[in-house]
Amino acid sequence: MADYKAPLREMHFLLHEVFAAEKLWAELPQLSGVVDRETADAILEEMAKLAANTLDPINRSGDEEGCHWRDGEVTTPAGFKEAYATFCAGGWGALLGNPEYGGMGMPKMLGAQVEEMLNAANISFALYPVLTNGACLAIDAHASETLKRKYLPRMYEGTWAGAMDLTEPHAGTDLGIIRTRAEPCEDGSYCITGSKIFITGGDQDLSENIIHLVLAKLPDAPKGPRGISLFLVPKYTVNEDGSVGGSNNVRCGSIEHKMGIKASATCAMNFDGAQGWLVGEVNKGLAAMFTMMNYERLGVGIQGLGASERSYQNALAYARERIQSRSPAGAQQPGQVADPIIVHPDVRRMLLTQKALVGGGRALSTYVAQWLDIAKFGEGDARKNAEAMVALLTPVAKAFTTDMGLDCTVLGQQVLGGHGYIREWGQEQLVRDVRITQIYEGTNGIQALDLVGRKTVANGGALFEVFATDVQNFIDSEVDCEAMAEFIQPLAAALQRLREATGNMIAATREDPCAPGAASVEYLHLFGYVAYAFMWAKVVSVAQARQEEDSFYRAQVKTARFYFARLLPRTQGLAASVNAGSAALMDMEEALF
């Protein structure tokens, strides 16, 4: 596999030229004076070094060795403890944290770029600190002041890690039927008993302690999701002076043997009367957990993006070096026995598809991160508008970007041919690693149902109109620019196609309860392709004026042109599927399957 090189130029371009991040940061009081362009660029450059020099070299070896479980304890692969120590020494775990408890208070727009580099270099490693960041978000937003001061500083510094404990053997998507119990204790804590599965980083040997956020039910809790509470449960007890004590009856029963992310410990966790503390309000656990879900689901989308970028880099390097056959336009390298395969149209199709999807995904993750920052640090109507955008776009950012992530890694594998199928080149690992991103943090089918059901049909398309208005405002601002016509006109047509499909779906639901589920995945993909088109149009609006002076900008315009010509037309078929209704799906009797 080609050595990973962080796409810093692309990241700087998006942050500073396309989204004018420093202008936004200056307008938000909690970010003003905290981060500027110089600081942001320095942070990105340092992470690029860590990703390339420390994390990338242990990616393949970590996959081949995997994690080990013995007597309830997990050991990570060789090199991971040292890499984690280096990561923590750099203060990376505190990047997005609340400054009141030792965090740096940096914006998610910057954090999204950092996460991409982490994931592109080593998804398995990235999962440990990223899950800790998510746990910190929930604690910071909902826990008591006592819990915040006791746990957040150690979690930011990485001495203690975090884990989310939701899923049970019988309860995945339907968390309302979980069986883990929480019994009140006289000292105000709770006694937690139950089992959880598929817990990423549930146990490891990287940190001194692991802080579990566990969903459980009190004895008198209402049935269903309204009866779920959230509890903070450390692996080891924590003494009054903040030192780590003895066992808290939290034990890893086993680890999963998986298709990919083998260096990330996926654990079955058993809580046998473990002491825990309530986070947030009683029976409001899902609300507390969803505070971190928007960040985590965008984070999973960024995992798909990171794998896509890594695949593109690998495939591009191979296509430039691999000599096979002659170009259909005639020999390009007459002195060689054949031409490099990058001259062949179909190889270019695969490379450009990856490049276009990576660029669209990176821009969309930055766009969503922008709204997350406004939702967190903004005020008044700006904050409400941002919250609406985040609610609508989160399932798209998670599901569409990871679906495209699998597509990109498979395309990269196809470029490498047989070398893409064997372990030596590392491409097959990317295919295996990225596959989980379509499954965890809510399967992509569930994300599609969320987008269609709760985020669109339930409010009559009100959230959709917030996004559509932003796109239309951009179209209106560029409509008189002749150089933008080739992008603005198809974007306007695609937006109208999406708008019509949205209206048709909402109308169909009044008569057919199966309509949302029948259309959901195609609708999400339709939405995703339109969102990427919006992103590429924004990119071109900046790049076109400078394409003659710099090849970087010329590459942006040409990639956008490919996207609009070859990928955006997919929306026509997707819209037809959305509009087709549920009859073809639901009319088949079960026995005929």
N, C-alpha and C positions, 0 to 999 in steps of 0.2 A: 504493500500500500504506500502511496505517496505520503511524505511527511505533511502533517497538517500545518497550514499557514492561515492564520486568522484573516478574514476579509476586512481589514481595518479601513481601507479606503471606502468601501461600500457603507460601513457603519458610520463613519464620519460624515459622508455625503447625506445619508438619511437624517441623522440627528441635526446637523447644522444647516443644510441647504434645503432639504425637502420639508422638514417639520419645524425648523427654526426653534430647536429645543431651548437654547439659552434665553430666547425671548420669553417663552412660557415660564421657564424657571424664575426669571426676574420678576414676573407678574404674580407669582405665588409666594406669599410672605414666608412660609416655612422653608422654601427652597432658595429664596433670594439671599445671596451672600454665602450660601452653602456650596453651590456647585456652579461652575462656569465652564466655558469651552476648554480652557487649558486644563482644568481639573479633570473633566470628563475624558479628554483625550489621553491624559496621563494614566488614568485608571484603565482604560481600554488597552493601552499599550502594555501595561504590566500584566494584565490578564492574558494577553496574547502570548507573552513570554511563558507564563506559567502553563498555559494550555499546551503549547508546542514542546516545551522542554521537560515538563514534569508529568503531565497527565497523558499526553499522546503516547509516550514510550511504554506505558504500562497498560495500554488499552487491550492490545491483543494478548499479552501474557496473562492479564487478569481474566480475560474470556476463557483462555485455555485451562487455567488453574481453577477458577471459580472460587466460591466461598466454601468453607468447611464447617460442619456442625459436629460437636461432640459434647455429650453430657450437658446439654442445655446451653452451651456457649458457642458463638460463631466466631470464626477466624476469617478475615478477609485475605485476598491473595497477596503475594509478595510485592512489596513496594507501596501498597496502599496506605499503610500506617505512616510511612515517611512522607508520602505525598500529602496526606491529610494534615500532618504537622506543618508542612510548608504552607499549605493553604491557610491554616489558622494563623500562622505567624504573620502572614500578610494582611490579616484583619479582614479577609474576604467575607466571613460569616456575618460581619457587622454592617456590611455595605448599605443595606436597605433598612436597617434597624432604627428604632426610636432612640434619638440622642440622649433622652432623659435616662436611659438605662444602659448606655454604652454603645449605642449604634451610631452609624455615620449619617443617617437620614437622607441618603441619596434617592433620586427619583427612579421609578420603575422603568422609564425610558432608557436610562443608562443600564439598569439591572438586566433588562431584556437582552442587550448586546453581550453583557458578561455571561449570562446564562447560555446564549448560543455558543460561545466559545467553549464553555465547560462541556456542553453536550456534544459538540462536534469532535472534541478531543477524546472524550471518555464519558459516555452516558452513564455507565454503571457507577463511576465515581461521583458524578454530578448529583446523583439521586440522594446521596447522604446529606450534603449541605443544603440542597434545595428543599428537601422535606423538613429540615430544621428551620429554614426560613419561614416555611408555611406555618409550622407550629408556633413560631414566635409571633406571627401576625395574629393568630387567633388569641394567644395569651395576651398580647398587647391591647387588643380590641375589647376583650371581654373578661379577663381575669381580674381578681382583686388587686389592689395596690400591693398587698403583702406578697402575693404570688409573683407579680411582675418583678418586684425588687429582688426576690429570692432566686428566680430562675432566669430571667432574660439576660442579665449580664454574662452569665456562664454559657448560655446558649449562643449568644452573639460571638463570644470569643472562641466557640467551638469545643470548649472543655466538656460541655454537655451537648448531646445531640437530641433531635426530636423525631417523633414518629406519629403517624396518624393511624388509629386503630378503629376501623369502621366495619369491615366485612366479616361475616361469620359463615360457617359452612353452609348454613341454610338460608342466609340473608345477604344478598349482594346489592342489587339495585333497590330492592324493597327493604330498606333499613327499618321500616316500622315494625318488622317482626323479629328484631334482634332479641336475644335471650340474656345477654350479659346484665347482671344485676348490680345495683348499688344500694347498700344498706347504710342508713345514717348512723354515725357514731356520736358518742356524748361530747367529744372534743370538737365537733363541727366538721370533721372529715367524714369520709365514706369508705365503706368496705366493698371493694370491687371484686366480683367473681364472674368468670366466664372465659370464653375462648374466642380468639379472632384469627383469621387467616389472611394470607396475601398481604402481610404487613411489611412494606418496604423499609429496610433499615431497622426492623424491630429488635434486632440484636446485631452487634458488631464489636470489634475490638479497637475501634478508632478513638472513642471518647471515654471519659471516666464514668459517665452516667448517660442514660437515655430517658428522655422525658416523653412519655406516651400520652397522647390525647385520645381518650377512650370514650366511645359512645356507649351508654348504658341506661337502664331504666330503674327508677325507684319503685318500691313495692306498690305504691298507690298511683302509679303513673297512668295516664289515659292510654288507651290502646292506640296503636298505629304511630306514625311519625310525630304526633303531637305529644307523645310521652317520652321522648328521648332527651336525655341530658348529657352534657359533656364534662368529663373529668380529667384532671391532670394527675397522672400516675407515674412516678419515677421508678426506674428499674431498681435503684438502690435508694434507701431512705436518705433524707438530707437533714443533717443536724442543725441546731439553732445557729451555730456559727457559720453555716454554709458549707461545711465539709461533708463529704460523702460517708454515709453510714453503712449499715448492713443490708442484707437482702430485703426486698419489699414484696416477696412472694410473687414476683413477675418472672416468668421463665419461658424461654423459647423451646417449644416442643419439637420443632423440626424446621428444616428449610426446604424450599421447593427446588426441584431439579427442572430447569426451565429451557425453553427454546433459545432465549437470549438474555441480555443483561445479567450474565452469570456471575459477575463480580459484585453485583448488588444483592445483598441478602434479603430474600423474600421469605418471611417467617410466619410460622404458626405460633401465636402467643397465648399463654395461659396465665390468667390472673386468679390466684387462689386466696381470696381475702386480702388483696393488696390495698394499701392505704392510698386514697385519692382525695382530691379537692375539687369542688365544683367550679367550673369555668362558666361564667355567665349565669343566666337564670335557670331555675328548675324547669324541666320540660321544654327548654328552648335550645337544646343542644345542636339541632340541625342549623338553626339560624347562626349560632356561633361558628359552627364548622364552615358554613358557606361564606363567612368572611374571608377565609383563606382560599376557598374553592376557585374564585375568579382568578386569583393570582396563580394557583396551582394548575388550573386548566390551561391558562395561557402558557404556563411553564411547560406543560406536556406538549402543547403545540410547538414550542420552541425546541423541544427534544426532537420532534419530527423535522423541524427546520435544520437543526444542527446535523442530523444524519444526512439530510439532503445535500447540504453544503459539502460535507465530507465525501459523499458519493460523487458529487460533481467534480471535486478536485481530483479524486482518484481516477475517474473515467477520463477526464481531460488529459491528465498526464499520460495515461495509457494510450489514448487515441493519437497523441502526438508522437509517441515512440513506436507503436506497433506498425510494422510494415506488412501490408497485405494488398495485392492487386493494384491496378491502376485506376486513377480517377476517370470517370466517364467523360470528362472534358479533355482527356489526354494526360500524358505523364506529367506530373508536377515536380518530381525529383528524378530526372532522367539518369542521373549518376547512380541511383539506387536500383536494386532489382525490382522494387515495387514502391508504391507511395504509402505514407502513413494513413491510417484508416480515417483520420479526421477529414480527408478530402471526400469521403463518400456521403451522399445525401442522407442516407438513413442514419448514419452515425451522427451527422450534424443534427438531424431531427431529435435524436435522443439527448445529445448534449444541450441543445438549445431549449428543449423542454425542461430539462433540469435547471438550467440557468434562469429561465423565465419563472419557474415555480419557486425557486429559491429567492429570487429578487422580490417576487410578489409576497411571499411568506414573510420575508424579513421586514418589508415595508408594513405589512398588516400587523405584525407583532409590535412594531414600534408605534403604529397608530393606536392600537388597543392599549398599549402601555401609557401612551399620552393621556387617554381618557381615564385610566386608572389613577394617574397622578392628579388629574383635575378632580376626580371623585374623592380622593383622599385629602388633598390640600386646598381645594377650591372652596368657594362659598356661594350661597344663594342659588340663583337659577343656573349658573354655570356648573355648579356641583350636581344639581338635579339632572341636567342634560347629560352630563358625563356618566352618572349612574345608569341612566337609561341606555346609553351607548354600550357601556360595559355589560349590562345584563343581556342585551341583544347579541353582541359580537363575541362573547366568551365561547359559546358552543361552536361558533364558526371557526374561531381561532384555534380551538382545540381539535375539532374533528376534521375540518377540511385540510388544515396544515399537516396533520398526521396521515390522513389518507394520501395526500400528495407526497408525504415523506416516504411511504412504502413504494409508491409509484416511482419516485426518483431513485431509490436504492435499487429497485429491480431494473430500471433503465441503465443504471451504472453497471450492474451485473451483466446486462446484455451487451454493453459496449465491450466489456472485458472477455466476453465469451466464456470459454472453458476456464480461463483464469479467474473469472468472477465466481466460479462455483467451488473452487478449492480454497482451503484455508490460508494458503501461503500469501495471497494477495489482500486478504482482509475484507474484501467486498461482501462476501457471504455473511460475515459477522454483522455488517451494517443492516442487511436485510433482516437478520434474526433479531437484532437489538431494537430496531424501529417498530417491529410488529406489535410489541406490547403497548406502544403509545396509542394505538387505536382501541385498546381494551381497557386499560386502567384509568382511574379518575372519571369513571362513567364511560361506558363503551360509546363508540361513535354513533351507534344507533340510538342510544339514550340521549346523546347530545342533540341529534336531529329531532327527536321527539320534544325535547326541551325547547329548541328553537321554534318549532312549529306550534306546539301546544301552549306552553306557558308564556313564551316570549312574543307570539304573533297572534294566534287565534284567540287566546284568552282576553287580550286587550283590543281586539278588533283591528290589529295592525298599527296601533299607536306607536309602539317602539320602532317598528319598521319605518315609519314615517320620519322619525328622528334621524335615522341613518340616510334614508332617501333624500331628505332635505339637504343634508351635508353634501351628498353627491351632486344633487341638482344645483346647489349654490356654486360648486366648483365648475360644473358644466357651464353655467351662466357666465362665470368670470372669464372663461376661455373661449366662448362661442365665436367671438369676433376675431380670434387669432387664426389666420389662414394656415400657419404651420402646424397648428394643433388639430385641424379638421379631421385628419385621418384617424385620430384617436378619440376626439370628442364625439363625433357622430356615431360610431359604433358603441361607445360607452352609453350615450343617451338611449340608443335603441335597446341595449342590454338592460339598462335600468328600467325602461318601460316594460320589457319582457318579464323582469322580476316583479315589478309592481302588479302586472296583470295576473301573473301566477299566484301572487299573494292574495289578491282579491278573490280569484277563483277558488282558492283553497279555503278561505274563510267562509265563502258562500256555500261551498260544498259541505262543510262541516255542519251547517244547520240542518241538513237532511240526512247526512251520512256520518255516524260517529267513527267509522273506520277511515274516513278520508284523510285526517292528519297523519295517521300512522302509515297509510299507503303511500303518501307523497313525501314523507319526512326526509329520507336520505337524499332523494333527487333534489328536493327543495334546498337542502343545506348545500349541496354541491352547486346548484344554480346560484345561490347566494354567494358562495365562495368564489366562483369564477368572476362574478360581477364585482365583488370586493377587490379581487386582485387586479381587475381592469382599472378600477378607480385608483388603486395604488400606483399602477404603472403609468397612468395618465398624469398623476401628480409628479412622478419621477421625471417624465418627459417634459413637463411644463418648466422644469428647472434645467434639465440637461440639454435641451435642443439648442438653446442660445449659445452653448459653449462647445458643441460637438466638433467644431472645426479646429478648436485650439487644443483639445485634449482627447486622446483616444478613449479615455475612461468614459467621458460623456457620450461619445459616439457609440460605444458598446451598449450604454443604457438605452439609447434611442433605438438601435437595431434590435435589441432584445425585446423591447416593448412592441416593436413592429411585428416581430415573430409571434408574440403572445396574442396580439389582436387578430392576426391573420390566421393562426393555426390552432389556438387554444380557446379563445373566447367563443368561437362558433359552436363549441360544445353546448353552450347554453340553450341553443335551439332545441336539441334533442331532449335535454333535461326538462325544459319548460313543457314540452309535449308530454313527457312522462308524468309530471306534476298534474297537468290538466286532464290526464286520462281517468282519474278517479280510482276507486277501489274495486270495481266490479271484477276485473280480470284476476285480482288477488283473492277476493273473498268468495267468488262463486264456485270455486273448486271444493267439492266435498272432501272431507278429511280422508276418507277411505281411498280416494283416487290418487293420493300422493304416493 
